[in-house]
Amino acid sequence: MLSWEYPPANVGGLARHVYHLSRSLARRGHLVDVVTQGTRDTGNGGDGGEAGLSTGAAARSAGGRAAGPEEVALGEGLVRVHRQSAYTLSSPDFLHWVHQLNYSFLEAVMRLTVRGGPLDGPFDIVHAHDWLVAFTARAVKHAQRLPLVATIHATEAGRHHGIHNPWQRYISEVEWWLTYEAWRVICCSGYMESELAGQFQLPQDKMRVIPNGVDPEEVAAAEGPAEEAPEGRAEEPSPGKTGAGRGPRRRDFAQPGEDIVFFIGRLVREKGVDTLLDAFPAVLDRRPATRLVVAGTGPHEGHLRWRVSQMGLDGRVHFAGYLDDRTRNQLYRWAAVAVVPSYYEPFGLTALEAMAAGAPVVVSDTGGLAETVAHGETGLKVPPANPGELAAAILRLLSDPSFARRLAGEARRTAAERYSWAKVAEATEAVYSEVIGEARRTGWTAAGPERAAATGAKAPEAPPPDGEDWEAMRRRTRAMTRGLEPIGRYTPPIVRG
């Protein structure tokens, strides 16, 4: 399994997805080797760089190699996590860093295959998560003759509402290339299935929809009464500082008696925090004792802080920064409303976590969120980029606590019953079995033609030359971008609320 992030290196929801999927597969008796970036202690190569990732040499081990895998035995299965850093060469940009990381990943896979792979023999399948590991995945597929499964968690065009510059076009091409090379493509929602079919012309029989999962115990807050400040004037909330040796305190985030409206996620444009800020003054007009807590980090944070200052909301909006799991869980418990106002959301794992934690939710009626939340039953849905509708939904839950509790209770039950990681692993295992069976019938096996001859399977045909693959890719890319103006004159589409 290949993933550029894995806990404790949590850039987005992908890290938690791969973490839980690998462990749930192990509980079903599988041996899973995860190749990811970083070190055992930090989860990444240091501070700085794109998404908090280092592009320099200071924190690198020699050759980019971590000191041995982390092994976790679960039932009859096993997860081994192999952490690799990108090369010590300085990277001029994120794309160069991704290429260096893939070379390092490929070295890790080569060491595993030289040693004989997992504990009981050669690998059966390679599973790649998103475009950042596409180069390693494709090389392993062809060098080891292993069937490739790819999970596409989001697309570049979806994140940016189109392709607007050469970098985005390149990333989109790599995404298509990964889906082209994959035997099966897994996506997390029907929305994402339609997006991949439209953007990359993927046939329906190549895709499988498997939703994300959630572990209710992981998002459960500690038992006991919600901590409040003593009588009298409380200290002003401080940005997510919980202090050494103690747990989070509610007064670190809001004053006593204030309702908490909670957002958590990566601070990028597509998460819709701008719309939440536009909606918040209307909430304060009706419910002045309300505090908006914005948790997370990202490149949009400076812009959001500037907007809060310009709107005169400095005392009402609290930027909490990165939260550990314990603090996140307590905030779900304290929140009167958890809001997921995304413009683009292939699934919406934070909404599912809020539901499992028992927080009343308001989400944008878009993408996978529209499939996860049932309006008026497990939460409220509003049109994306619509501050008026968002404010009205938040106020409805703040003004009617019994209605909010009913929605939260049904949401928690739904999350536990429909979205367990055990079900996700079972569905993923079925895809693996389907692909491995087809690969063996056609002779595409880990041992190549020799095993095919020994088993009587059909001998595999030689793969087409790389030039033919790339020519097919160029033809597909031209078809995808037909009708677009050249990059220098391209005008992005206007997104209207």
DRENTOR-455565 format. One line per field, with one value per residue (C-alpha): chain; x, y, z; residue number from 1; residue in three letters. Coordinates in nm, 3 decimals, padded with zeros to 5 digits, m for minus. Last residue first. Example, Ala and Ser with C-alpha at 12.3 -4.5 7.8 and 13.67 -1.06 7.14 Angstrom:
BEGIN
chaine: c(A; A)
x: c(01.367; 01.230)
y: c(m00.106; m00.450)
z: c(00.714; 00.780)
num: c(2; 1)
residu: c(SER; ALA)
END
This chain:
BEGIN
chaine: c(A; A; A; A; A; A; A; A; A; A; A; A; A; A; A; A; A; A; A; A; A; A; A; A; A; A; A; A; A; A; A; A; A; A; A; A; A; A; A; A; A; A; A; A; A; A; A; A; A; A; A; A; A; A; A; A; A; A; A; A; A; A; A; A; A; A; A; A; A; A; A; A; A; A; A; A; A; A; A; A; A; A; A; A; A; A; A; A; A; A; A; A; A; A; A; A; A; A; A; A; A; A; A; A; A; A; A; A; A; A; A; A; A; A; A; A; A; A; A; A; A; A; A; A; A; A; A; A; A; A; A; A; A; A; A; A; A; A; A; A; A; A; A; A; A; A; A; A; A; A; A; A; A; A; A; A; A; A; A; A; A; A; A; A; A; A; A; A; A; A; A; A; A; A; A; A; A; A; A; A; A; A; A; A; A; A; A; A; A; A; A; A; A; A; A; A; A; A; A; A; A; A; A; A; A; A; A; A; A; A; A; A; A; A; A; A; A; A; A; A; A; A; A; A; A; A; A; A; A; A; A; A; A; A; A; A; A; A; A; A; A; A; A; A; A; A; A; A; A; A; A; A; A; A; A; A; A; A; A; A; A; A; A; A; A; A; A; A; A; A; A; A; A; A; A; A; A; A; A; A; A; A; A; A; A; A; A; A; A; A; A; A; A; A; A; A; A; A; A; A; A; A; A; A; A; A; A; A; A; A; A; A; A; A; A; A; A; A; A; A; A; A; A; A; A; A; A; A; A; A; A; A; A; A; A; A; A; A; A; A; A; A; A; A; A; A; A; A; A; A; A; A; A; A; A; A; A; A; A; A; A; A; A; A; A; A; A; A; A; A; A; A; A; A; A; A; A; A; A; A; A; A; A; A; A; A; A; A; A; A; A; A; A; A; A; A; A; A; A; A; A; A; A; A; A; A; A; A; A; A; A; A; A; A; A; A; A; A; A; A; A; A; A; A; A; A; A; A; A; A; A; A; A; A; A; A; A; A; A; A; A; A; A; A; A; A; A; A; A; A; A; A; A; A; A; A; A; A; A; A; A; A; A; A; A; A; A; A; A; A; A; A; A; A; A; A; A; A; A; A; A; A; A; A; A; A; A; A; A; A; A; A; A; A; A; A; A)
x: c(m02.371; m02.200; m01.875; m01.729; m01.541; m01.167; m01.059; m00.794; m00.586; m00.236; m00.337; m00.458; m00.839; m01.021; m01.221; m01.047; m00.890; m00.999; m00.957; m00.605; m00.530; m00.656; m00.441; m00.139; m00.198; m00.227; 00.104; 00.253; 00.149; 00.270; 00.609; 00.635; 00.628; 00.320; 00.329; 00.429; 00.136; 00.088; 00.093; m00.251; m00.254; m00.125; 00.006; 00.372; 00.353; 00.192; 00.446; 00.730; 00.552; 00.550; 00.612; 00.386; 00.111; m00.045; m00.121; m00.470; m00.651; m00.411; m00.484; m00.859; m00.849; m00.619; m00.856; m01.172; m01.000; m00.862; m01.204; m01.364; m01.093; m01.186; m01.552; m01.455; m01.213; m01.481; m01.727; m01.476; m01.407; m01.765; m01.976; m02.330; m02.414; m02.192; m02.244; m02.619; m02.651; m02.449; m02.654; m02.981; m02.865; m02.734; m03.059; m03.261; m03.022; m03.050; m03.428; m03.418; m03.169; m03.399; m03.254; m02.893; m03.003; m03.223; m02.960; m02.701; m02.947; m03.042; m02.677; m02.598; m02.898; m02.788; m02.418; m02.480; m02.149; m02.278; m02.656; m02.763; m02.794; m02.910; m02.828; m02.909; m03.283; m03.376; m03.153; m02.994; m02.615; m02.369; m02.489; m02.502; m02.169; m02.020; m02.038; m02.262; m02.539; m02.305; m02.312; m02.477; m02.409; m02.533; m02.239; m02.273; m01.912; m02.013; m02.185; m01.880; m01.658; m01.885; m01.876; m01.497; m01.477; m01.647; m01.676; m01.564; m01.596; m01.589; m01.752; m01.723; m01.937; m01.879; m02.025; m02.039; m02.317; m02.366; m02.005; m01.884; m01.870; m01.712; m01.471; m01.383; m01.305; m01.080; m00.889; m00.823; m00.733; m00.467; m00.567; m00.383; m00.468; m00.742; m00.845; m01.116; m01.387; m01.598; m01.346; m01.174; m01.503; m01.465; m01.520; m01.172; m01.012; m01.195; m01.104; m00.735; m00.747; m00.908; m00.645; m00.363; m00.521; m00.566; m00.233; m00.331; m00.397; m00.680; m00.947; m01.192; m01.394; m01.692; m01.821; m02.186; m02.339; m02.475; m02.745; m02.977; m02.737; m02.446; m02.582; m02.623; m02.262; m02.152; m02.274; m01.992; m01.739; m01.894; m01.882; m01.511; m01.463; m01.571; m01.340; m01.252; m01.040; m00.789; m00.765; m00.749; m01.035; m01.225; m01.523; m01.712; m01.996; m01.964; m02.246; m02.127; m02.237; m01.883; m01.641; m01.503; m01.189; m00.947; m01.254; m01.361; m01.051; m00.833; m00.656; m00.380; m00.012; 00.129; m00.108; m00.413; m00.311; m00.562; m00.523; m00.596; m00.949; m00.978; m00.971; m01.305; m01.487; m01.674; m01.773; m01.518; m01.460; m01.646; m01.553; m01.816; m01.909; m01.744; m01.648; m01.363; m01.473; m01.552; m01.390; m01.177; m01.450; m01.690; m01.441; m01.529; m01.536; m01.494; m01.729; m01.646; m01.756; m01.593; m01.470; m01.348; m01.697; m01.816; m01.564; m01.328; m01.363; m01.106; m01.302; m01.659; m01.612; m01.390; m01.649; m01.935; m01.751; m01.667; m02.034; m02.120; m01.884; m01.545; m01.368; m01.186; m01.024; m00.964; m00.688; m00.496; m00.265; m00.530; m00.638; m00.277; m00.232; m00.550; m00.417; m00.079; m00.255; m00.446; m00.119; 00.031; m00.274; m00.264; 00.099; 00.035; m00.236; m00.615; m00.764; m01.120; m01.306; m00.980; m01.033; m01.238; m00.981; m00.704; m00.901; m01.002; m00.963; m00.864; m00.800; m00.584; m00.559; m00.258; m00.203; 00.156; 00.398; 00.695; 00.860; 00.531; 00.320; 00.612; 00.697; 00.334; 00.288; 00.613; 00.522; 00.161; 00.251; 00.144; m00.148; m00.384; m00.366; m00.192; m00.272; m00.026; m00.137; m00.031; 00.311; 00.558; 00.581; 00.472; 00.643; 00.583; 00.823; 01.104; 01.401; 01.466; 01.097; 01.107; 01.430; 01.283; 00.971; 01.185; 01.391; 01.068; 00.953; 01.278; 01.232; 00.872; 00.984; 01.223; 00.940; 00.710; 00.983; 01.023; 00.647; 00.655; 00.911; 01.282; 01.370; 01.691; 01.867; 01.844; 01.619; 01.258; 01.204; 01.088; 00.871; 00.798; 00.484; 00.429; 00.071; 00.008; m00.275; m00.386; m00.545; m00.379; 00.002; 00.150; 00.500; 00.681; 00.946; 01.320; 01.526; 01.388; 01.561; 01.614; 01.961; 02.110; 01.838; 01.685; 01.602; 01.841; 01.838; 01.575; 01.231; 01.056; 00.685; 00.443; 00.193; 00.461; 00.789; 00.842; 00.909; 01.086; 01.101; 00.757; 00.572; 00.765; 00.871; 00.851; 00.999; 00.856; 00.683; 00.481; 00.522; 00.254; 00.308; m00.013; m00.032; m00.396; m00.592; m00.915; m00.773; m00.491; m00.743; m00.886; m00.539; m00.457; m00.798; m00.774; m00.434; m00.502; m00.819; m00.660; m00.378; m00.614; m00.823; m00.577; m00.214; m00.184; 00.176; 00.124; m00.029; 00.015; 00.075; 00.225; 00.045; 00.146; 00.000)
y: c(03.135; 03.180; 03.014; 03.200; 02.976; 03.035; 03.252; 03.092; 03.335; 03.230; 02.868; 02.833; 02.838; 02.515; 02.347; 02.012; 01.970; 01.614; 01.500; 01.641; 01.459; 01.131; 01.166; 01.255; 00.954; 00.722; 00.860; 00.806; 00.444; 00.389; 00.538; 00.316; 00.011; m00.211; m00.480; m00.827; m01.065; m01.275; m01.655; m01.802; m02.002; m02.358; m02.320; m02.378; m02.173; m01.880; m01.905; m01.871; m01.596; m01.352; m01.446; m01.169; m01.265; m01.127; m01.467; m01.377; m01.600; m01.489; m01.123; m01.179; m01.358; m01.097; m00.821; m00.979; m01.078; m00.726; m00.573; m00.808; m00.715; m00.350; m00.427; m00.618; m00.344; m00.075; m00.290; m00.335; 00.037; 00.098; 00.337; 00.206; 00.103; 00.332; 00.639; 00.583; 00.553; 00.871; 01.058; 00.947; 01.078; 01.404; 01.475; 01.420; 01.632; 01.921; 01.902; 01.914; 02.204; 02.425; 02.777; 02.672; 02.412; 02.656; 02.928; 02.711; 02.633; 02.999; 03.108; 02.853; 02.958; 03.322; 03.246; 03.050; 02.920; 02.561; 02.504; 02.391; 02.049; 01.980; 01.675; 01.307; 01.319; 01.670; 01.640; 01.297; 01.338; 01.101; 01.132; 01.513; 01.526; 01.314; 01.604; 01.896; 01.995; 02.181; 02.055; 02.141; 01.888; 01.816; 01.662; 01.302; 01.189; 00.959; 01.251; 01.475; 01.200; 01.161; 01.535; 01.534; 01.253; 01.460; 01.246; 01.407; 01.752; 02.068; 02.395; 02.290; 02.433; 02.151; 02.291; 02.130; 02.280; 02.309; 02.201; 02.080; 01.713; 01.776; 02.006; 01.726; 01.494; 01.749; 01.801; 01.429; 01.386; 01.655; 01.992; 02.203; 02.571; 02.695; 03.010; 03.169; 03.385; 03.612; 03.859; 03.922; 03.954; 04.312; 04.211; 04.332; 04.138; 03.817; 03.869; 03.905; 03.584; 03.405; 03.530; 03.419; 03.075; 03.001; 02.814; 02.557; 02.493; 02.339; 02.437; 02.726; 02.788; 03.023; 03.155; 03.230; 03.445; 03.697; 03.456; 03.645; 03.911; 03.675; 03.421; 03.693; 03.799; 03.434; 03.375; 03.558; 03.379; 03.042; 03.135; 03.213; 02.880; 02.703; 02.401; 02.467; 02.769; 02.587; 02.574; 02.200; 02.092; 02.155; 02.386; 02.426; 02.655; 02.679; 02.822; 03.065; 03.019; 03.012; 03.178; 02.985; 02.800; 02.759; 02.789; 02.445; 02.290; 02.037; 01.770; 01.814; 01.723; 02.011; 02.288; 02.278; 02.553; 02.562; 02.931; 03.099; 03.180; 03.492; 03.402; 03.363; 03.638; 03.513; 03.161; 02.898; 02.801; 02.504; 02.143; 01.927; 01.668; 01.326; 01.073; 01.146; 01.233; 00.964; 01.025; 00.709; 00.499; 00.583; 00.447; 00.597; 00.472; 00.612; 00.500; 00.222; 00.289; 00.063; 00.174; m00.025; m00.145; 00.215; 00.301; 00.586; 00.885; 01.080; 01.391; 01.265; 00.911; 01.040; 01.301; 01.051; 00.809; 01.096; 01.183; 00.818; 00.827; 00.712; 00.611; 00.288; 00.242; m00.112; m00.257; 00.069; 00.200; 00.429; 00.552; 00.643; 00.817; 01.020; 01.146; 01.218; 01.421; 01.617; 01.693; 01.825; 02.039; 02.186; 02.280; 02.423; 02.666; 02.699; 02.350; 02.356; 02.423; 02.419; 02.113; 01.935; 01.988; 01.858; 01.547; 01.391; 01.062; 00.851; 00.496; 00.293; m00.086; m00.226; m00.587; m00.697; m00.776; m00.698; m00.442; m00.339; m00.280; m00.163; 00.111; 00.223; 00.244; 00.429; 00.693; 00.721; 00.791; 01.159; 01.084; 00.943; 00.628; 00.334; m00.031; m00.297; m00.661; m01.017; m00.956; m01.239; m01.490; m01.556; m01.282; m01.004; m00.939; m01.184; m00.983; m00.852; m00.756; m00.555; m00.379; m00.288; m00.149; 00.077; 00.195; 00.278; 00.492; 00.692; 00.749; 00.849; 01.103; 01.262; 01.296; 01.451; 01.699; 01.805; 01.869; 02.068; 02.321; 02.397; 02.080; 02.061; 01.729; 01.521; 01.268; 01.235; 01.065; 00.706; 00.538; 00.164; 00.067; m00.305; m00.413; m00.775; m01.023; m01.319; m01.090; m00.752; m00.747; m00.399; m00.361; m00.031; m00.082; m00.031; 00.283; 00.524; 00.561; 00.893; 00.790; 00.896; 01.029; 01.359; 01.639; 01.903; 01.812; 02.047; 02.005; 01.965; 01.897; 02.133; 02.119; 02.230; 02.319; 02.388; 02.159; 01.824; 01.502; 01.386; 01.153; 01.302; 01.001; 00.707; 00.907; 01.059; 00.937; 00.624; 00.261; 00.043; m00.335; m00.525; m00.891; m00.996; m01.189; m00.988; m00.786; m00.693; m00.548; m00.336; m00.212; m00.111; 00.053; 00.247; 00.399; 00.448; 00.648; 00.842; 00.959; 01.044; 01.276; 01.562; 01.648; 01.399; 01.284; 01.102; 00.912; 00.824; 01.053; 00.997; 00.666; 00.338; 00.000)
z: c(m00.472; m00.806; m00.905; m01.202; m01.443; m01.470; m01.767; m01.987; m02.193; m02.082; m02.045; m02.404; m02.434; m02.359; m02.635; m02.608; m02.265; m02.188; m02.549; m02.559; m02.232; m02.376; m02.685; m02.472; m02.248; m02.546; m02.673; m02.330; m02.323; m02.681; m02.596; m02.290; m02.511; m02.480; m02.213; m02.337; m02.334; m02.027; m02.062; m02.004; m01.685; m01.675; m01.324; m01.407; m01.726; m01.550; m01.270; m01.522; m01.718; m01.425; m01.061; m00.927; m01.167; m01.486; m01.644; m01.766; m01.517; m01.246; m01.304; m01.310; m00.976; m00.826; m00.939; m00.798; m00.474; m00.427; m00.496; m00.239; 00.012; m00.036; 00.043; 00.359; 00.462; 00.427; 00.622; 00.907; 00.891; 01.002; 00.797; 00.789; 01.145; 01.354; 01.135; 01.119; 01.499; 01.554; 01.296; 01.456; 01.793; 01.647; 01.463; 01.780; 01.985; 01.738; 01.748; 02.130; 02.119; 01.908; 01.881; 01.817; 01.562; 01.371; 01.400; 01.224; 00.943; 00.897; 00.890; 00.620; 00.411; 00.424; 00.365; 00.039; m00.101; m00.104; m00.085; 00.263; 00.427; 00.783; 00.990; 01.043; 00.972; 00.855; 00.549; 00.519; 00.544; 00.372; 00.012; m00.003; 00.177; m00.102; m00.341; m00.254; m00.017; 00.214; 00.570; 00.904; 01.178; 01.532; 01.726; 01.843; 01.791; 01.505; 01.330; 01.379; 01.239; 00.936; 00.874; 00.906; 00.649; 00.380; 00.067; m00.260; m00.102; m00.312; m00.201; 00.163; 00.447; 00.702; 01.025; 01.369; 01.586; 01.963; 01.999; 02.340; 02.245; 01.906; 02.087; 02.328; 02.038; 01.870; 02.197; 02.236; 01.869; 01.872; 01.734; 01.475; 01.497; 01.730; 01.543; 01.759; 01.601; 01.826; 01.967; 01.634; 01.446; 01.322; 00.960; 00.857; 01.142; 01.054; 00.689; 00.772; 00.977; 00.683; 00.437; 00.665; 00.707; 00.337; 00.307; 00.569; 00.935; 01.134; 01.384; 01.345; 01.662; 01.616; 01.949; 02.020; 02.293; 02.040; 01.916; 01.681; 01.549; 01.613; 01.363; 01.101; 01.163; 01.114; 00.761; 00.582; 00.806; 00.716; 00.347; 00.376; 00.556; 00.236; 00.243; m00.122; m00.030; 00.187; 00.564; 00.621; 00.840; 01.161; 01.204; 01.532; 01.638; 02.015; 02.227; 02.494; 02.855; 02.992; 02.747; 02.454; 02.334; 02.626; 02.850; 02.734; 02.885; 02.705; 02.909; 03.157; 03.189; 02.988; 02.889; 02.667; 02.430; 02.143; 02.071; 02.405; 02.520; 02.738; 03.107; 03.270; 03.459; 03.762; 03.850; 03.754; 03.389; 03.246; 03.193; 03.024; 03.281; 03.268; 03.004; 02.766; 02.415; 02.159; 01.818; 01.816; 01.976; 01.693; 01.435; 01.098; 00.742; 00.394; 00.121; m00.129; m00.488; m00.749; m01.089; m01.392; m01.489; m01.518; m01.789; m01.707; m01.939; m01.733; m01.639; m01.674; m01.542; m01.263; m01.158; m01.176; m00.947; m00.714; m00.677; m00.620; m00.327; m00.196; m00.515; m00.598; m00.939; m01.065; m01.282; m01.244; m01.519; m01.671; m01.326; m01.247; m01.584; m01.530; m01.197; m01.359; m01.629; m01.363; m01.185; m01.510; m01.588; m01.238; m01.283; m01.631; m01.513; m01.478; m01.470; m01.336; m01.013; m00.817; m00.596; m00.862; m01.135; m00.910; m00.825; m00.493; m00.302; m00.600; m00.478; m00.714; m00.755; m00.941; m01.047; m00.987; m01.268; m01.042; m01.274; m01.440; m01.131; m00.919; m01.171; m01.201; m00.825; m00.766; m01.024; m00.906; m00.541; m00.535; m00.766; m00.504; m00.287; m00.453; m00.379; m00.499; m00.522; m00.443; m00.289; m00.274; 00.012; 00.370; 00.571; 00.324; 00.036; m00.032; 00.088; m00.261; m00.286; 00.034; m00.061; m00.400; m00.231; m00.014; m00.311; m00.495; m00.204; m00.221; m00.594; m00.523; m00.262; m00.511; m00.763; m00.503; m00.401; m00.765; m00.780; m00.455; m00.574; m00.600; m00.407; m00.205; m00.244; 00.073; m00.099; 00.010; 00.343; 00.380; 00.641; 00.618; 00.810; 00.863; 00.933; 01.037; 01.027; 01.240; 01.496; 01.467; 01.481; 01.444; 01.302; 01.256; 00.990; 01.036; 01.093; 00.831; 00.493; 00.317; 00.202; 00.532; 00.761; 00.665; 00.910; 00.780; 00.411; 00.270; 00.118; 00.452; 00.466; 00.639; 00.353; 00.107; 00.273; 00.640; 00.931; 00.938; 00.737; 00.827; 01.065; 01.353; 01.560; 01.317; 01.033; 00.718; 00.404; 00.336; 00.233; 00.395; 00.398; 00.472; 00.572; 00.566; 00.831; 00.844; 01.132; 00.895; 00.650; 00.932; 01.017; 00.660; 00.614; 00.939; 00.866; 00.494; 00.567; 00.854; 00.626; 00.338; 00.556; 00.526; 00.605; 00.889; 00.930; 01.265; 01.101; 00.731; 00.435; 00.090; 00.058; m00.107; 00.000)
num: c(497; 496; 495; 494; 493; 492; 491; 490; 489; 488; 487; 486; 485; 484; 483; 482; 481; 480; 479; 478; 477; 476; 475; 474; 473; 472; 471; 470; 469; 468; 467; 466; 465; 464; 463; 462; 461; 460; 459; 458; 457; 456; 455; 454; 453; 452; 451; 450; 449; 448; 447; 446; 445; 444; 443; 442; 441; 440; 439; 438; 437; 436; 435; 434; 433; 432; 431; 430; 429; 428; 427; 426; 425; 424; 423; 422; 421; 420; 419; 418; 417; 416; 415; 414; 413; 412; 411; 410; 409; 408; 407; 406; 405; 404; 403; 402; 401; 400; 399; 398; 397; 396; 395; 394; 393; 392; 391; 390; 389; 388; 387; 386; 385; 384; 383; 382; 381; 380; 379; 378; 377; 376; 375; 374; 373; 372; 371; 370; 369; 368; 367; 366; 365; 364; 363; 362; 361; 360; 359; 358; 357; 356; 355; 354; 353; 352; 351; 350; 349; 348; 347; 346; 345; 344; 343; 342; 341; 340; 339; 338; 337; 336; 335; 334; 333; 332; 331; 330; 329; 328; 327; 326; 325; 324; 323; 322; 321; 320; 319; 318; 317; 316; 315; 314; 313; 312; 311; 310; 309; 308; 307; 306; 305; 304; 303; 302; 301; 300; 299; 298; 297; 296; 295; 294; 293; 292; 291; 290; 289; 288; 287; 286; 285; 284; 283; 282; 281; 280; 279; 278; 277; 276; 275; 274; 273; 272; 271; 270; 269; 268; 267; 266; 265; 264; 263; 262; 261; 260; 259; 258; 257; 256; 255; 254; 253; 252; 251; 250; 249; 248; 247; 246; 245; 244; 243; 242; 241; 240; 239; 238; 237; 236; 235; 234; 233; 232; 231; 230; 229; 228; 227; 226; 225; 224; 223; 222; 221; 220; 219; 218; 217; 216; 215; 214; 213; 212; 211; 210; 209; 208; 207; 206; 205; 204; 203; 202; 201; 200; 199; 198; 197; 196; 195; 194; 193; 192; 191; 190; 189; 188; 187; 186; 185; 184; 183; 182; 181; 180; 179; 178; 177; 176; 175; 174; 173; 172; 171; 170; 169; 168; 167; 166; 165; 164; 163; 162; 161; 160; 159; 158; 157; 156; 155; 154; 153; 152; 151; 150; 149; 148; 147; 146; 145; 144; 143; 142; 141; 140; 139; 138; 137; 136; 135; 134; 133; 132; 131; 130; 129; 128; 127; 126; 125; 124; 123; 122; 121; 120; 119; 118; 117; 116; 115; 114; 113; 112; 111; 110; 109; 108; 107; 106; 105; 104; 103; 102; 101; 100; 99; 98; 97; 96; 95; 94; 93; 92; 91; 90; 89; 88; 87; 86; 85; 84; 83; 82; 81; 80; 79; 78; 77; 76; 75; 74; 73; 72; 71; 70; 69; 68; 67; 66; 65; 64; 63; 62; 61; 60; 59; 58; 57; 56; 55; 54; 53; 52; 51; 50; 49; 48; 47; 46; 45; 44; 43; 42; 41; 40; 39; 38; 37; 36; 35; 34; 33; 32; 31; 30; 29; 28; 27; 26; 25; 24; 23; 22; 21; 20; 19; 18; 17; 16; 15; 14; 13; 12; 11; 10; 9; 8; 7; 6; 5; 4; 3; 2; 1)
residu: c(GLY; ARG; VAL; ILE; PRO; PRO; THR; TYR; ARG; GLY; ILE; PRO; GLU; LEU; GLY; ARG; THR; MET; ALA; ARG; THR; ARG; ARG; ARG; MET; ALA; GLU; TRP; ASP; GLU; GLY; ASP; PRO; PRO; PRO; ALA; GLU; PRO; ALA; LYS; ALA; GLY; THR; ALA; ALA; ALA; ARG; GLU; PRO; GLY; ALA; ALA; THR; TRP; GLY; THR; ARG; ARG; ALA; GLU; GLY; ILE; VAL; GLU; SER; TYR; VAL; ALA; GLU; THR; ALA; GLU; ALA; VAL; LYS; ALA; TRP; SER; TYR; ARG; GLU; ALA; ALA; THR; ARG; ARG; ALA; GLU; GLY; ALA; LEU; ARG; ARG; ALA; PHE; SER; PRO; ASP; SER; LEU; LEU; ARG; LEU; ILE; ALA; ALA; ALA; LEU; GLU; GLY; PRO; ASN; ALA; PRO; PRO; VAL; LYS; LEU; GLY; THR; GLU; GLY; HIS; ALA; VAL; THR; GLU; ALA; LEU; GLY; GLY; THR; ASP; SER; VAL; VAL; VAL; PRO; ALA; GLY; ALA; ALA; MET; ALA; GLU; LEU; ALA; THR; LEU; GLY; PHE; PRO; GLU; TYR; TYR; SER; PRO; VAL; VAL; ALA; VAL; ALA; ALA; TRP; ARG; TYR; LEU; GLN; ASN; ARG; THR; ARG; ASP; ASP; LEU; TYR; GLY; ALA; PHE; HIS; VAL; ARG; GLY; ASP; LEU; GLY; MET; GLN; SER; VAL; ARG; TRP; ARG; LEU; HIS; GLY; GLU; HIS; PRO; GLY; THR; GLY; ALA; VAL; VAL; LEU; ARG; THR; ALA; PRO; ARG; ARG; ASP; LEU; VAL; ALA; PRO; PHE; ALA; ASP; LEU; LEU; THR; ASP; VAL; GLY; LYS; GLU; ARG; VAL; LEU; ARG; GLY; ILE; PHE; PHE; VAL; ILE; ASP; GLU; GLY; PRO; GLN; ALA; PHE; ASP; ARG; ARG; ARG; PRO; GLY; ARG; GLY; ALA; GLY; THR; LYS; GLY; PRO; SER; PRO; GLU; GLU; ALA; ARG; GLY; GLU; PRO; ALA; GLU; GLU; ALA; PRO; GLY; GLU; ALA; ALA; ALA; VAL; GLU; GLU; PRO; ASP; VAL; GLY; ASN; PRO; ILE; VAL; ARG; MET; LYS; ASP; GLN; PRO; LEU; GLN; PHE; GLN; GLY; ALA; LEU; GLU; SER; GLU; MET; TYR; GLY; SER; CYS; CYS; ILE; VAL; ARG; TRP; ALA; GLU; TYR; THR; LEU; TRP; TRP; GLU; VAL; GLU; SER; ILE; TYR; ARG; GLN; TRP; PRO; ASN; HIS; ILE; GLY; HIS; HIS; ARG; GLY; ALA; GLU; THR; ALA; HIS; ILE; THR; ALA; VAL; LEU; PRO; LEU; ARG; GLN; ALA; HIS; LYS; VAL; ALA; ARG; ALA; THR; PHE; ALA; VAL; LEU; TRP; ASP; HIS; ALA; HIS; VAL; ILE; ASP; PHE; PRO; GLY; ASP; LEU; PRO; GLY; GLY; ARG; VAL; THR; LEU; ARG; MET; VAL; ALA; GLU; LEU; PHE; SER; TYR; ASN; LEU; GLN; HIS; VAL; TRP; HIS; LEU; PHE; ASP; PRO; SER; SER; LEU; THR; TYR; ALA; SER; GLN; ARG; HIS; VAL; ARG; VAL; LEU; GLY; GLU; GLY; LEU; ALA; VAL; GLU; GLU; PRO; GLY; ALA; ALA; ARG; GLY; GLY; ALA; SER; ARG; ALA; ALA; ALA; GLY; THR; SER; LEU; GLY; ALA; GLU; GLY; GLY; ASP; GLY; GLY; ASN; GLY; THR; ASP; ARG; THR; GLY; GLN; THR; VAL; VAL; ASP; VAL; LEU; HIS; GLY; ARG; ARG; ALA; LEU; SER; ARG; SER; LEU; HIS; TYR; VAL; HIS; ARG; ALA; LEU; GLY; GLY; VAL; ASN; ALA; PRO; PRO; TYR; GLU; TRP; SER; LEU; MET)
END
